């Protein structure tokens, strides 16, 4: 069969409020042309993020009911710990309320002034936590990872030669090496097993622990199965286990590949660091058997982890993201290729060449997507990265719009509707004007800035 159906049926639904283009124009104007300032019930298709937006299964909701809310020693923690260890065999598993809380704890222990944390590409919160500790966050992505049209199958790979040069020069300053699976900042691109092994070998040579930022580990494992010949006949679960066998620790946002709306953890083998982490956890998150979560959240994660490695799910997940990407390409819309796991990234600089970078072409496209189709997405370009610490403004390397797809939420007809909206966007794109910022906060301006047309 050619059609890959959603491998689930729907038991509980959330209505979508239908709006007209005229109504959406007014709503967008009232939100100062910033999608973060829209009310989500005015959005028809929400591609703002794949984080915390998954639909939970009946089994997860049943787990929620079973959650034990004891302060200490809850059996829900036991089930959570066993489910994590089934895939990721770490000694110490420490629950947190989301990924950035795990990062904060980790870098409070290993970061600090003078330290350097290399990664294939740090996600914003990871970079922010590294820098907040006083350390330097370094991206050592392969060059193909920065070229939107390169078809390299593993554009999330780390440049092993650059890592060697760093470790030779700065051996004392590097407390650990990180790999982000998949690389969100660069288009949801995977890291190959070969690259993981090469990075691990280098870490061993220099006596450095290897940590994974593991938010989308299952999508990464499925790409290894699809694209790395040696792994075609391996189960995703065994690929996941092999990936993590090369790691000494991990941070996790369960809001992605654990199919829940909140949660995360820090896991590691180093007993000394684990002790320090638990001490910090008690101050900031909670007792080590619940972290920042309720017992019921731990149950939902435990079930989610068994569902995320199901291959029917992953085939549907990766294929449906590709389906959207391929349809946009057919309409002549330039996207980051190959299509990543959790999102399609449109190259707005190439799509709207008449809008200069500092008139925010990706923001203009985000506004058009909402007005034309009620679709919400996120700018990843000069609005997000353009403001420099000295107050000046510089165009970002890329002007992207991310269409992040929530897990198990939308059906193929929702996606077909999105594709139809893009036909209109293509027809009208030459009339689209640039934008200007009329008000902005001193930092992280994309969340709250106010815009107008040029
Ligand atoms: N690492 C990566 C690669 C991420 O994508 C995120 C979150 C985090 C860490 C932090 O996790 O949100 O649970 O604290 N990414 C979301 C996104 C916000 O929209 O891409 P968190």
Boltz pocket constraint, residues with backbone or C-beta under 6 A from the ligand:
constraints:
  - pocket:
      binder: B
      contacts: [[A, 48], [A, 49], [A, 50], [A, 51], [A, 97], [A, 98], [A, 99], [A, 100], [A, 101], [A, 123], [A, 125], [A, 126], [A, 180], [A, 182], [A, 184], [A, 213], [A, 215], [A, 252], [A, 253], [A, 254], [A, 255], [A, 263], [A, 264]]
      max_distance: 6.0
